[in-house]
């Protein structure tokens, strides 16, 4: 089945929130964007090594979805998880130090970009394995149900994970046991360098989820308003009725899959067309049209985000390397 990769019209319509909440979400999208831009720069300078997967273009998903959760809920992310960690409440300095490989990082520098983890914010890690977070999310959901906790588990994954066996196993168990797991599929049309129609015989991902007898919703992942309102709807349904819900966020990454990706699998014109749907500038335009944002206010929010990035970089630069004699600590052998 052929998938239309052409960009739809940009998000539009009224913003149904008060000014404070709207600017809070805009600020978070700006924080993610500036962090990712600086991360790309630092990677080029050799400060960040290993793999680096940027979230540029997809900011509306993390921001809109995570603001629909409570602080008691669990979050399981993918290897493209800097934005999720930041919105969830992880300090930007801890994120940057982790990418530097410094001890002050959230995983003491041992995890790097793909393995951000923060127990106090209930962020149960990024995961370098495609679909690797899905079984973890079902386990967390099962634990919450067995312990009688009013706690949802949200699991983010890409469209590429839908072809993994773990996707089908976990959705089946979540539906069978009526577990409180929100399955958040960030469909950016490409699994690494493979277009979705070249990897999926059924490209309607909601059809796959619905086959496991669970509600399946689809939303424009470039529209932070639509993302937030749809996720709120899913969360309210889960808290009322129990059981899992699947949400497909149709989004698009503006950068290559990773910093190692030569990006020869899609046309530059396609990427540029999707940039007209960018979640930050389209949301900004809507807020300005409604009188909820001025250019000076936008510049102030952006300046705050850039300052936060500068402080985080300084924190990472001043951090310390793990002593060689400690490298075998927490490494278990028979």
Secondary structure, DSSP 4 states (H G I P E B T S, - for coil): -----S--PPP-S---S-HHHHHHHHHHHHHHHHHHHHHHHHHHTTSS-S-----TT-HHHHHHHHTTS-TTSEEE--SS-HHHHHHHT--HHHHHHHHHT-TTSTTTTSS-TT---BGGGTB----SSTTHHHHHHHHHHHHHHHTT----EEEEEEGGGGGSHHHHHHHHHHHHTT--EEEEEEE-SEETTEEGGGT-S---HHHHHHTTSSEEEEEETT-HHHHHHHHHHHHHHHHHH-S-EEEEEE---SS-SSTT----SS-HHHHHHHHTT-HHHHHHHHHHHTTS--HHHHHHHHHHHHHHHHHHHHHHHT--PPPGGGTTTT----
